Amino acid sequence: MCVDSENVLCTLDFGPILRSLFPNASPALAEALVDIISIITVSTFCLLIVIFLIWLERKVIARMQDRIGPNRVGGRFGLGQTVADVAKLLTKEFVTPYGADKAAYNIAPFLIVMTALLMWAVMPFTANMVGVDLNIGLFYILSISSVSVVCLLLAGWGSNNKYALLGAFRSVAQLVSYEVPMVISLLVPIILARTMSLNGIAEAQVIPYLFVVPVSALIFYISALAETGRTPFDLLEAESEIVAGFHVEYGGMKFGMFFLAEFVSTLFMSALFATIYLGGYRFMIWEALIGPTPAILELVMFFVKMFAVYFVFIWVRATFPRVRIDQMLNFNWKFLVPLVLVLILSTALVDGLFVGQDETSAWHFWRIVAHLGFNLLIGSGALIWARRNAAARGVAKPEESMRVQAGALVEGADPHGHDDHGHHDDHHGQTAAVPAHD
Amino acid sequence: MQIVFIIVSAVTLFAGIQTVSNRNLFHAALYMMLSFLGVAVLYGMLESAFMAATQLLVYIGAISILVIFAIMMTRRLMQATEPAFNSQWQWGGVASMLLFVLFVTVISQVFVVNPNVQGAFFPPAADEAIRNSVVDLGVSFVSADQYVLAFELASVLLLVALVGAIIVARPDVPDNEMEEAVVVEVVESAEMEAELVEVEAAEEEPTEAVPGGH
């Protein structure tokens, strides 16, 4: 379909064009300039798309909650709302609270945005549009994301505020805990693709890994929710308990940096999920039928998949209530980690049967069937075990809890429960009714 | 490349010196992170991306966090009244100088410094070797001819440490009160959080009794 390798739209390989901009520079200098241009392009894209993401999030959640959302600023759909918000944040005064550890307090917002942006270096937008195709791509992402824990601790400690410090403790507990199932669930596609390079994993998929190892995908998705601190795991900035967590003392654009980093890393997690479990920029079946696709369509495909996953992030946020800290830790260490350990062992054993044989289409078919079967077995087994365990402890009797909730609705109480106690808080003054972001 | 190497080394050394001489413990820990980061950059400059990423993941992402938590539990965090050096500093200085001389001697014996060769001590490996280095590393860990025994022994040792830590941290209470998760790495923060949650639950109870909702 797209055999003309000279056409830029077919390959989206901007390297030669960028290099031809500097005909007189020495090769080393030209490479350095090309690198700098690429870095600026990718980071600017990530920073600017956040403006759109915030608008999208507010609008989508508003529609899901039967509201209209922003609709005044900037034309028809309130498109200019976020631009106005950013302008407001930028014009605010830089405040450093009394007694703060100035170095830690001021460096944390910059470091957290840096870590959020650095991860995009290995993300393949198309086969050729990738910052650098590292052979340790996934490992690089994990190591960078582990640094963001440090930033939260810096912010929490530097603020000289006990709520900030408690929020930072929660964040570290959550991020360090959920890194375990995330890393191990990412080992499953690595075993399947036999590479850690993101390009390699995208290219290795015959059908998307979501349909080969769905349990691994689900565990990764839950861990990604926790790693980015989004609902239902947003208790690290629970307004009703610890005011706003680690960034309570930040204002103006310093707070904006944390907000920015959260959205950039959420979008990155969507892109990562799309690349690893949905094939990223590839067209899968269509490719096999019609042949190679032009790169511009691949780019569109990547964005479609990325925003489809991002939409589910928003959907989850609009749907689920916040969990408690002990529920969060118990769910991780007593359910996710054992499950993912069983999963990785079974995946390694099953895939061991297929090592060293000819990679015919029958081989691919039976490999997919074997992995899918074992995944479904493990997933349903884990769910049955969890239900029995919960019933044995008297925690969850599905029918009864449904009835209770229905009764509560009839009586006019809010089903969301504890968040609303802030409204009639005559007894305890410290849970001031802080409104949510939107 | 030489310039970058010199700058990174200088920053790493400065951060290392600050780590032991800074009076503010928290800042000392931050400087320690900076020196770890410098070492990671040096690994990267030696075309060893896997080592660089491991340095970031293990030393900055895990060990530094542990050190900072340990520091936050010390009482004299914000006081700079303690002397920065104790009575052993002369002996420590002598030992570190001896170690430095030893390292320089050994390294200069193994890798002859040649100013005509690019790179710090030896020419960069071929592209193919660099690309396959991760695969080689992985194979050498599980190959029976190479390091499988050491690798498995290290795994068992880590498992023993993990189980031992849980045994030490496990409180001596009957089983029916053992509902709370006993997780070594997060146990401190979890305890603080549990107290907070309990306090809040106690405070919220009166409001639960208020009939009617809105």
Interface residues (C-beta under 8 A of the other chain):
Chain A: D101 A103 A104 L134 N135 I136 F139 Y140 L142 S143 I144 S146 V147 V149 V150 L153 L154 W157 L166 F169 R170 V172 A173 V176 S177 M196 E241 I242 R324 I325 D326 L329 N330 W333 K334 E411 G412 A413 D414 H418 D420 H421 H423 H424 D425 H427 H428 T431
Chain B: F26 H27 L30 M33 A49 F50 A53 T54 L56 L57 I60 G61 A62 S64 I65 I68 F69 M72 R131 V134 E180 A181 V183 E185 V186 E188 S189 A190 M192 E193 A194 L196 V197 E200 E203 E204 P206 T207 E208 V210 G212 G213 H214
